[in-house]
Amino acid sequence: MTFFTELANNKIFWTAVVSWAIAQLLKIVIELAKNRRFDWRLLFATGGMPSSHSSFVVALAVATGMKLGFDSDFFAIAAVLAFIVMYDAQGVRRQAGTQAHIINVMLENLENTGIKLDKNLKEFLGHTPIQVIGGAILGIIVALVMR
């Protein structure tokens, strides 16, 4: 089998990808319901509800556990990766987004003095704990449905 054939047949991989895609589509649907605005850019955006990073890695871990056993080394690796990603999403990346907001406010004040700046820093980098939990729940559901 070739690499592409093997990848095409890898259910664990596709479970994670489908979970990520659903999370990204849900961001668009939530934005449409909440603000009556269709924003296709959310398909590739970071931040927001649900966390696609969390959904991706939890689907990976759960699908791995269901196929290879929750006592397997591969599940342990996937689960540890999932915890690191979720911790990072709601911790480090969220704090980076908060800092970017503060810097943008400072830069805005500089612009008021006549100094011209090109663009602001991206502020929506991380997730709230609820967004991470939402992504994790979505990942579990997708893994169970795709089994």
KEKE-3310 file (N, C-alpha, C; in steps of 0.2 Angstrom, whole numbers, plus 5000, padded with zeros to 4 digits):
npx = (5004:5002:5008:4997:4986:4986:4984:4972:4964:4965:4956:4957:4964:4955:4944:4948:4951:4938:4932:4938:4934:4920:4920:4925:4916:4905:4908:4906:4892:4888:4892:4883:4871:4872:4876:4870:4878:4887:4903:4915:4928:4930:4931:4945:4950:4957:4953:4937:4921:4916:4932:4942:4955:4955:4944:4950:4961:4955:4946:4955:4962:4952:4947:4958:4959:4948:4950:4963:4963:4961:4971:4982:4999:4998:4986:4989:4999:4992:4982:4990:4995:4983:4979:4990:4988:4975:4977:4986:4979:4969:4976:4991:4989:4978:4981:4991:4983:4976:4986:4990:4978:4980:4992:4987:4978:4987:4995:4985:4983:4995:4994:4984:4992:4998:5007:5009:5003:5004:4996:4986:4989:4984:4970:4962:4967:4967:4957:4942:4939:4927:4925:4935:4931:4919:4924:4931:4920:4914:4924:4923:4910:4911:4920:4914:4903:4908:4914)
npy = (4994:5011:5027:5037:5029:5021:5032:5036:5026:5026:5026:5032:5043:5050:5052:5061:5072:5075:5078:5090:5098:5099:5106:5118:5122:5123:5135:5144:5143:5146:5159:5165:5162:5170:5183:5186:5185:5180:5173:5167:5166:5161:5148:5144:5150:5153:5151:5154:5145:5129:5123:5119:5113:5106:5097:5090:5083:5076:5068:5060:5054:5046:5039:5031:5024:5017:5008:5002:4999:5005:5004:5004:5008:5018:5024:5030:5039:5048:5053:5060:5070:5076:5082:5091:5099:5104:5111:5120:5128:5134:5140:5146:5150:5158:5168:5174:5180:5189:5197:5202:5210:5220:5226:5230:5240:5249:5252:5258:5270:5276:5278:5289:5299:5302:5294:5282:5265:5248:5236:5228:5216:5199:5194:5184:5170:5159:5149:5149:5140:5133:5133:5124:5113:5111:5108:5096:5088:5087:5080:5068:5064:5063:5053:5042:5041:5039:5027)
npz = (5000:4997:5004:5004:5002:5013:5023:5019:5023:5037:5051:5063:5061:5052:5060:5070:5061:5055:5067:5070:5059:5061:5073:5068:5059:5067:5074:5064:5063:5076:5077:5067:5072:5084:5081:5069:5057:5044:5044:5035:5037:5050:5048:5048:5059:5075:5093:5101:5102:5098:5105:5093:5093:5105:5102:5091:5097:5107:5101:5093:5104:5110:5099:5097:5109:5109:5098:5100:5113:5130:5138:5131:5125:5115:5117:5129:5125:5116:5125:5134:5125:5122:5134:5136:5125:5128:5140:5136:5127:5135:5144:5142:5128:5129:5138:5131:5121:5129:5133:5120:5117:5127:5122:5110:5114:5120:5108:5101:5108:5105:5092:5093:5096:5084:5078:5066:5063:5057:5058:5070:5084:5084:5094:5098:5102:5111:5122:5133:5148:5147:5133:5129:5136:5129:5116:5119:5123:5111:5103:5109:5106:5092:5090:5096:5087:5075:5076)
capx = (5000:5006:5006:4991:4981:4986:4981:4965:4961:4966:4950:4958:4966:4950:4940:4951:4950:4931:4930:4941:4930:4914:4921:4926:4909:4901:4910:4902:4885:4887:4892:4877:4865:4873:4876:4867:4883:4891:4910:4918:4935:4930:4933:4952:4951:4959:4949:4930:4917:4920:4939:4944:4961:4953:4940:4954:4965:4951:4944:4961:4963:4946:4947:4964:4958:4942:4953:4969:4962:4962:4977:4988:5004:4996:4981:4992:5002:4987:4979:4994:4995:4977:4979:4994:4985:4969:4980:4989:4973:4965:4981:4996:4987:4973:4985:4994:4978:4975:4992:4989:4973:4983:4996:4983:4976:4993:4996:4979:4985:5001:4991:4981:4998:5000:5011:5005:5005:5002:4991:4985:4990:4978:4969:4958:4972:4966:4950:4940:4939:4920:4926:4939:4927:4915:4928:4932:4914:4913:4928:4921:4904:4913:4924:4909:4898:4912:4916)
capy = (5000:5018:5031:5040:5024:5020:5037:5036:5020:5027:5028:5036:5050:5054:5054:5068:5077:5076:5082:5097:5101:5100:5111:5124:5124:5125:5142:5149:5142:5150:5167:5166:5162:5175:5190:5186:5187:5174:5174:5161:5166:5157:5141:5143:5154:5150:5153:5153:5140:5125:5123:5113:5110:5101:5092:5086:5079:5071:5063:5056:5049:5042:5034:5027:5020:5012:5003:4999:4998:5011:5002:5003:5014:5023:5028:5035:5045:5052:5056:5065:5075:5079:5086:5096:5104:5108:5115:5126:5132:5138:5144:5150:5154:5163:5173:5178:5184:5194:5202:5205:5215:5226:5229:5234:5246:5254:5255:5263:5276:5279:5281:5295:5304:5304:5288:5277:5258:5244:5232:5225:5209:5195:5194:5178:5165:5154:5147:5149:5133:5131:5132:5118:5107:5110:5104:5089:5084:5086:5075:5061:5062:5062:5047:5037:5041:5037:5020)
capz = (5000:4997:5010:5003:5003:5021:5026:5017:5027:5044:5054:5069:5058:5049:5066:5072:5056:5055:5073:5069:5054:5064:5077:5065:5056:5073:5075:5060:5065:5082:5075:5063:5077:5089:5078:5062:5053:5041:5043:5033:5040:5056:5047:5049:5065:5082:5098:5100:5104:5103:5104:5088:5095:5110:5099:5087:5101:5111:5096:5092:5110:5111:5094:5098:5115:5107:5093:5102:5120:5134:5142:5126:5125:5110:5120:5134:5121:5113:5130:5137:5120:5123:5140:5135:5120:5131:5145:5132:5124:5140:5148:5138:5122:5131:5141:5125:5118:5133:5132:5113:5118:5131:5118:5105:5117:5120:5101:5099:5111:5102:5086:5094:5096:5077:5076:5062:5064:5051:5060:5077:5086:5084:5101:5099:5101:5116:5124:5140:5150:5144:5126:5129:5138:5123:5111:5122:5123:5104:5101:5112:5103:5085:5090:5097:5081:5069:5078)
cpx = (5004:5004:4999:4985:4980:4983:4974:4961:4962:4960:4951:4960:4960:4944:4942:4950:4943:4929:4932:4936:4923:4915:4922:4920:4904:4902:4906:4895:4883:4887:4886:4871:4865:4872:4873:4872:4887:4898:4913:4925:4936:4932:4940:4954:4953:4954:4941:4927:4915:4928:4940:4950:4959:4949:4945:4958:4961:4948:4949:4962:4958:4946:4953:4962:4952:4945:4958:4968:4965:4968:4983:4992:5001:4991:4984:4996:4997:4983:4983:4995:4989:4977:4984:4991:4979:4972:4983:4984:4970:4970:4985:4993:4982:4976:4988:4989:4976:4980:4992:4984:4976:4988:4993:4980:4981:4995:4991:4981:4990:4998:4987:4986:5000:5005:5007:5008:5001:4995:4991:4987:4984:4977:4965:4963:4969:4958:4948:4939:4932:4921:4930:4935:4922:4918:4929:4926:4913:4917:4926:4915:4906:4916:4919:4905:4902:4915:4913)
cpy = (5006:5022:5034:5035:5022:5025:5038:5031:5021:5030:5033:5043:5054:5056:5060:5073:5079:5080:5089:5101:5103:5106:5118:5126:5126:5133:5146:5149:5147:5157:5169:5167:5168:5182:5191:5188:5181:5176:5168:5160:5162:5150:5139:5147:5150:5154:5152:5146:5135:5125:5117:5110:5104:5095:5087:5081:5074:5066:5058:5051:5044:5036:5029:5022:5015:5007:4999:4997:5004:5010:5002:5009:5019:5027:5033:5041:5050:5056:5061:5071:5079:5084:5092:5102:5108:5113:5121:5131:5136:5142:5148:5154:5159:5169:5177:5182:5190:5200:5205:5211:5221:5229:5233:5240:5251:5256:5260:5270:5280:5282:5288:5301:5306:5298:5283:5270:5254:5240:5230:5218:5205:5193:5187:5172:5158:5153:5148:5141:5130:5129:5125:5112:5106:5106:5097:5085:5082:5080:5068:5059:5060:5055:5041:5036:5038:5029:5015)
cpz = (5000:5003:5009:5004:5010:5024:5025:5021:5034:5047:5060:5066:5056:5055:5069:5067:5055:5061:5073:5065:5057:5069:5074:5061:5061:5075:5071:5061:5071:5081:5071:5067:5082:5086:5071:5057:5051:5040:5041:5035:5046:5055:5048:5055:5071:5087:5096:5102:5098:5101:5099:5090:5100:5107:5095:5091:5105:5107:5094:5098:5111:5106:5095:5104:5113:5102:5096:5110:5124:5138:5137:5127:5120:5113:5125:5130:5119:5119:5133:5132:5121:5129:5139:5130:5124:5136:5142:5130:5129:5144:5145:5133:5124:5134:5136:5122:5122:5133:5125:5114:5122:5126:5113:5108:5118:5113:5099:5102:5108:5095:5087:5095:5089:5074:5072:5062:5059:5053:5068:5078:5086:5092:5102:5098:5105:5117:5131:5142:5147:5137:5125:5131:5132:5118:5113:5121:5115:5101:5103:5108:5096:5085:5091:5091:5076:5070:5074)
residu = (MET:THR:PHE:PHE:THR:GLU:LEU:ALA:ASN:ASN:LYS:ILE:PHE:TRP:THR:ALA:VAL:VAL:SER:TRP:ALA:ILE:ALA:GLN:LEU:LEU:LYS:ILE:VAL:ILE:GLU:LEU:ALA:LYS:ASN:ARG:ARG:PHE:ASP:TRP:ARG:LEU:LEU:PHE:ALA:THR:GLY:GLY:MET:PRO:SER:SER:HIS:SER:SER:PHE:VAL:VAL:ALA:LEU:ALA:VAL:ALA:THR:GLY:MET:LYS:LEU:GLY:PHE:ASP:SER:ASP:PHE:PHE:ALA:ILE:ALA:ALA:VAL:LEU:ALA:PHE:ILE:VAL:MET:TYR:ASP:ALA:GLN:GLY:VAL:ARG:ARG:GLN:ALA:GLY:THR:GLN:ALA:HIS:ILE:ILE:ASN:VAL:MET:LEU:GLU:ASN:LEU:GLU:ASN:THR:GLY:ILE:LYS:LEU:ASP:LYS:ASN:LEU:LYS:GLU:PHE:LEU:GLY:HIS:THR:PRO:ILE:GLN:VAL:ILE:GLY:GLY:ALA:ILE:LEU:GLY:ILE:ILE:VAL:ALA:LEU:VAL:MET:ARG)
# end
